[in-house]
Amino acid sequence: MKAEEVRGKTKDELDDQLLQLRKEQFNLRFQAASGQLENTARVRQVRRDIARIKTVLHQRSNEG
């Protein structure tokens, strides 16, 4: 997910996306612990997407 895509979404969309990514992160962590994780790069990608969304939400909250 690119930063431009994140900035184009509304706050509600970002909140939903953040919740979805956190659930995925939990599942990936669980798979890693049980040795079933195949795509290890996805963990890093999800973590960075979460950070991007949180950054944009924080920037928007400080604007107004």
C-alpha positions as CSV (number, residue, x, y, z in Angstrom):
1,M,0.0,0.0,0.0
2,K,1.4,3.4,-1.0
3,A,1.2,6.5,1.1
4,E,-0.8,8.2,-1.6
5,E,-3.4,5.5,-1.4
6,V,-3.6,6.0,2.4
7,R,-4.0,9.7,2.1
8,G,-6.8,9.3,-0.4
9,K,-9.0,7.4,2.1
10,T,-11.4,8.8,4.7
11,K,-10.9,8.4,8.4
12,D,-13.5,5.7,8.6
13,E,-11.9,3.7,5.8
14,L,-8.5,4.1,7.5
15,D,-9.9,2.9,10.8
16,D,-11.4,-0.2,9.1
17,Q,-8.2,-0.9,7.2
18,L,-6.2,-0.6,10.4
19,L,-8.4,-3.0,12.2
20,Q,-8.2,-5.5,9.3
21,L,-4.4,-5.2,9.2
22,R,-4.1,-5.7,13.0
23,K,-6.1,-8.9,12.7
24,E,-3.9,-10.1,9.9
25,Q,-0.8,-9.2,11.9
26,F,-2.1,-11.3,14.8
27,N,-2.8,-14.3,12.5
28,L,0.7,-14.0,10.9
29,R,2.3,-13.9,14.4
30,F,0.3,-17.0,15.3
31,Q,1.4,-18.8,12.1
32,A,5.0,-17.8,12.7
33,A,4.9,-19.2,16.3
34,S,3.4,-22.5,15.1
35,G,5.8,-22.8,12.2
36,Q,3.2,-22.5,9.5
37,L,4.2,-19.1,8.1
38,E,5.1,-19.4,4.4
39,N,5.4,-15.7,3.3
40,T,7.7,-14.1,5.9
41,A,7.9,-10.9,4.0
42,R,4.2,-10.3,4.6
43,V,4.9,-9.7,8.3
44,R,7.1,-6.7,7.5
45,Q,4.7,-5.4,4.8
46,V,1.7,-5.5,7.2
47,R,3.8,-3.8,10.0
48,R,4.7,-1.0,7.6
49,D,1.2,-0.5,6.3
50,I,0.0,-0.2,9.9
51,A,2.6,2.5,10.5
52,R,1.6,4.4,7.4
53,I,-2.0,4.4,8.4
54,K,-1.3,5.5,11.9
55,T,1.0,8.3,10.7
56,V,-1.6,9.7,8.3
57,L,-4.3,9.5,11.1
58,H,-2.0,11.3,13.5
59,Q,-1.2,14.0,10.9
60,R,-4.9,14.6,10.2
61,S,-5.7,14.8,13.9
62,N,-3.0,17.5,14.3
63,E,-4.2,19.6,11.4
64,G,-7.4,20.8,12.8
